[in-house]
Each structure stands twice: as C-alpha cells, then as structure tokens.
C-alpha cells in the first residue's frame, strides 16, 4: 500500500489495538531510497537482522515457527510488491496472530533501518512519519489560470487546473479605456471566484488544514478578498511563484515554507502546554505524569520529542500484558513507544516536536489535557 492513497490513522488505530498473544511481532522499518550508485542498501541489513533475531528463539518452538513464517512473507513481499519509487517501508507481522501483516510503502523516507521484535507492534517511527508530513494545499495563480496541488509526505497527491481566456490589451483612452478597465477588473474578479471555489472543494475533499498561496501581485489581492474566513484561517504564507513553475519547484519551495511554519507552530504549542502546566490547569509534563494522564484518558494532545532518546524515563516499568506469555528476544518497551502507543489507544493527538531543546527541560514530553481530576 502507498501512503499516497492510504490514510495512516486507521493503520495506527489497528496496530495500537493489537493484544499480545505470546508470539513475536516484527516491526520492520527500511530506508528504501537508492544510494549514490542507484543501488538499494537494505539487503545486508535484512539478512543479518532477520537471521540473528530468529536464532534467539528456541528451535521448533511456537515463537520460532511464527517468526520464520513472518520472515518468509516479508522476503516474498520485498521481492514482488515493493514499488521502485517507494522511499520508505514499514512492515508489521505476526503470523501466529491471525496472520497479522501490515505493509505501508512511504513516499517519505525512513531515517534508518530498524527491526523491533517484541510482543506488540512498534509504532513510534510510523506515527512520526504521519505527523511530519500532513497534506497541504498550494494554489499558484495568475490573472487567467491557476494550478492547485495537494502535497503530502514529500510528493504531490493531487493536481487540478483552472483556465480562462486572456483579456486583450487595448490602447484606447478616455471613457473607452475606463470601460475596458472595469471589464478587466470584473474578469479578474470572476476568475478569482472560480479559483477560490475550486480551492474550497479540494480543501474539503482532501481534509487539508494548511494552504500556501502563490502568484503575481495582481491576482493575489483579488484572491484573498474572495477567500471565505474558513480558508483565510488556513493560509500560512504567500509566495511569489510564476504560474509556469515546474511541479518539483512548487513542492520544493512550499516544503521549505512548511518546515519554517512547523518550527514556529511547535514552539507555540509547547509554550501553550507549559503555560497550562505552570498555572495548574490543563497540562502535564514528564513521562511519569503524562503516562498517568494517558491511563486516565485525560490527554488531548501528546507533545513528544521527535528523537526518542530525548524522552527521559522517570516512569515505572510497564508490567507484561500476560506474565505467563513472554516473548524471547523482546526488549522492555521504551518509554517513548509506550507514550505514543497509549496516545493512539486513547484517541489523543500525537505531535512530534522536532527541536529537542523545546521539551528538554521537562524530559522530552508533555501533554495538554481534556479535563482535570
């Protein structure tokens, strides 16, 4: 499945609801981008890690049988179903648990190869990808044409065009010139209304929360006047781009804009959360307090460092789901993973904060709350 066509949240919901069955769950993350020589660079990692982890299970055990079946299925999938254009891949497998197998091919890259073997799916990296690249709309316009893009996870998900006839130039003066000028203004206004209508439809259909406007100095003011309040609130920047800018140029320019906007938005979200915590209102910080709030279903938005190593563990260890059903080769669940998994289970929003310094003084994690106790 490609993330260009699959919404990530249902997958995260299914995986977070997984109940341990005493068998190993493989969570495989691969950077499938070609290297500088045009070659894939994950084969050696797969051979080493898949074999090494398998050897940790007793021969002919139920765990080893399930693990070996998962390895075979992953190998077959990689050979037959991985798209050459995919930049990242996440696979979750547990053959002994009703044949669990979720594969997500990503247009955005995975930062590094990782294999997790535990009693549940490991969700932190997938949740981070989903948070990093929300879809946004780009409108590039001039006085007689417009191009609409929906961009997400580093690629264009949708394109549309609006075209109208060009107005003819005239050199007449006096009243004729004034009438012509009114005609041009009316033409621009009608064009802007058509473009805004198309933008409104695309935003609604694709669930877009952020918009970047781009165009010339003539049409942009007219467009902004026609935007309803709901769209005005979604505009995060206005750029000067020519209507004929290549698609890759539009994506590149607007992704830099999104990066800057996200950095500012992250800082504002953390400051708001800290303000709620300091005033004794709807906020909490640190792994211990945040986990406790998640267990009570209090968390509205989890704010967590985009680097799991920056999340400091001052919380008690997680007891096994079933003390009699352990998985050989599994590690204790990292606190960052526990926080993300519990947020998914309780329908809390997860927001990854890219700058580790923003949450550095509170152990890398905090949350805004739905209610107080």
Long-range contacts (C-beta under 8 A, 24 or more apart in sequence): 1-103, 1-104, 1-105, 2-83, 2-86, 2-105, 2-106, 2-107, 3-104, 3-105, 3-106, 3-107, 3-108, 3-129, 3-152, 3-153, 4-107, 4-152, 4-153, 4-155, 4-157, 6-104, 8-104, 8-126, 8-129, 8-130, 9-130, 11-102, 11-104, 11-126, 12-123, 12-126, 12-127, 12-130, 12-344, 13-344, 14-102, 15-92, 15-102, 15-121, 15-123, 15-126, 15-344, 16-121, 16-123, 16-341, 16-344, 16-345, 17-345, 18-94, 18-97, 18-100, 18-120, 18-121, 19-321, 20-119, 20-120, 20-321, 20-322, 20-325, 20-327, 21-94, 21-96, 21-97, 21-119, 21-325, 22-62, 22-63, 22-119, 22-322, 22-324, 22-325, 22-326, 22-327, 23-62, 23-63, 23-66, 23-94, 23-96, 23-97, 23-119, 23-327, 24-57, 24-63, 24-66, 24-67, 24-70, 24-94, 24-117, 24-118, 24-119, 24-327, 24-328, 24-329, 24-330, 25-92, 25-93, 25-94, 25-97, 25-100, 25-117, 25-118, 25-119, 25-120, 25-121, 25-327, 26-67, 26-70, 26-71, 26-74, 26-91, 26-92, 26-93, 26-94, 26-115, 26-116, 26-117, 27-90, 27-91, 27-92, 27-114, 27-115, 27-116, 27-117, 27-118, 27-121, 27-122, 27-123, 28-74, 28-89, 28-90, 28-91, 28-92, 28-93, 28-114, 28-115, 28-116, 29-88, 29-89, 29-90, 29-110, 29-112, 29-113, 29-114, 29-115, 29-125, 29-126, 30-88, 30-89, 30-90, 30-110, 30-113, 31-87, 31-88, 31-109, 31-110, 31-111, 31-112, 31-113, 32-82, 32-86, 32-87, 32-88, 32-89, 32-109, 32-110, 33-87, 33-88, 33-109, 42-113, 45-113, 45-115, 46-74, 46-75, 46-78, 49-113, 49-115, 50-74, 50-115, 53-115, 53-117, 53-329, 56-328, 56-329, 57-328, 57-329, 58-328, 62-96, 63-96, 63-327, 63-328, 63-329, 65-96, 66-94, 66-95, 66-96, 66-97, 67-117, 69-95, 69-96, 70-94, 70-95, 70-101, 73-101, 77-103, 87-154, 88-129, 90-125, 90-126, 90-129, 92-121, 106-153, 107-152, 107-153, 107-154, 107-155, 108-132, 108-133, 108-153, 108-154, 108-155, 109-154, 117-327, 117-329, 117-330, 118-327, 118-330, 118-331, 118-333, 119-320, 119-321, 119-325, 119-326, 119-327, 119-330, 120-321, 120-333, 120-341, 122-337, 123-337, 123-340, 123-341, 123-344, 124-308, 124-334, 124-336, 124-337, 124-340, 127-340, 127-344, 127-350, 127-352, 128-306, 128-352, 129-153, 131-350, 131-351, 131-352, 132-306, 132-352, 134-209, 134-210, 135-206, 135-207, 135-208, 136-208, 136-209, 136-210, 136-211, 136-212, 136-254, 136-258, 137-199, 137-202, 137-203, 137-206, 137-208, 137-210, 137-211, 137-212, 137-234, 138-211, 138-212, 138-214, 138-250, 138-251, 138-254, 139-195, 139-199, 139-211, 139-212, 139-213, 139-214, 139-215, 139-223, 140-214, 140-215, 140-241, 140-243, 140-245, 140-250, 141-195, 141-213, 141-214, 141-215, 141-216, 141-219, 141-220, 141-223, 141-243, 142-215, 142-216, 142-218, 142-219, 142-242, 142-243, 143-167, 143-187, 143-188, 143-191, 143-216, 143-218, 143-219, 144-191, 145-243, 146-191, 146-195, 146-198, 146-215, 146-243, 147-243, 147-250, 148-198, 148-199, 148-202, 149-247, 149-250, 149-251, 150-202, 150-206, 150-208, 151-251, 151-254, 151-255, 154-251, 154-255, 155-251, 156-247, 156-251, 157-206, 158-202, 158-206, 159-247, 160-198, 160-202, 162-191, 162-194, 162-195, 162-198, 164-190, 164-191, 164-194, 188-218, 188-219, 188-222, 189-222, 189-226, 191-219, 192-219, 192-222, 192-223, 192-225, 192-226, 193-226, 195-223, 196-223, 196-226, 196-227, 196-228, 196-231, 199-231, 200-228, 200-231, 203-231, 203-234, 208-234, 209-234, 210-234, 210-236, 210-258, 210-261, 211-235, 211-236, 212-236, 212-237, 212-238, 212-239, 212-254, 212-257, 212-258, 213-237, 213-238, 213-239, 214-238, 214-239, 214-240, 214-241, 214-245, 214-250, 214-253, 214-254, 215-240, 215-241, 215-243, 216-240, 216-242, 216-243, 236-261, 237-261, 262-354, 263-354, 263-355, 266-351, 266-353, 266-354, 266-355, 266-358, 267-355, 267-358, 269-301, 269-303, 269-351, 269-353, 270-303, 270-353, 270-358, 270-359, 270-366, 272-368, 273-301, 273-303, 273-366, 273-367, 273-368, 274-362, 274-366, 276-368, 276-369, 277-366, 281-372, 282-368, 282-369, 282-370, 282-371, 282-372, 283-366, 283-367, 283-368, 283-369, 284-366, 284-367, 284-369, 285-362, 285-363, 285-365, 285-366, 285-367, 286-312, 286-314, 286-362, 286-363, 286-365, 286-366, 287-311, 287-312, 287-313, 287-314, 287-315, 287-335, 287-339, 287-363, 287-364, 287-365, 288-314, 288-315, 288-316, 290-339, 290-365, 290-366, 290-367, 291-315, 291-335, 291-338, 291-339, 291-342, 293-367, 293-369, 294-339, 294-342, 294-343, 294-346, 294-348, 294-367, 295-342, 296-373, 297-346, 297-370, 298-367, 298-369, 298-370, 298-371, 298-372, 298-373, 299-343, 299-346, 299-348, 299-367, 299-368, 299-369, 299-370, 300-348, 300-349, 300-367, 300-368, 300-369, 300-370, 301-348, 301-349, 301-350, 301-351, 301-367, 301-368, 302-339, 302-340, 302-343, 302-348, 302-349, 302-350, 302-351, 302-365, 302-367, 303-351, 303-353, 303-359, 303-365, 303-366, 303-367, 303-368, 304-336, 304-339, 304-340, 304-350, 304-351, 304-352, 304-353, 304-359, 304-364, 304-365, 305-336, 305-352, 305-353, 305-356, 305-359, 305-364, 305-365, 306-352, 306-353, 306-354, 306-356, 307-356, 307-364, 308-334, 308-336, 308-337, 310-356, 310-359, 310-360, 310-364, 311-335, 311-336, 311-339, 311-363, 311-364, 311-365, 312-363, 312-364, 314-363, 336-364, 336-365, 339-365
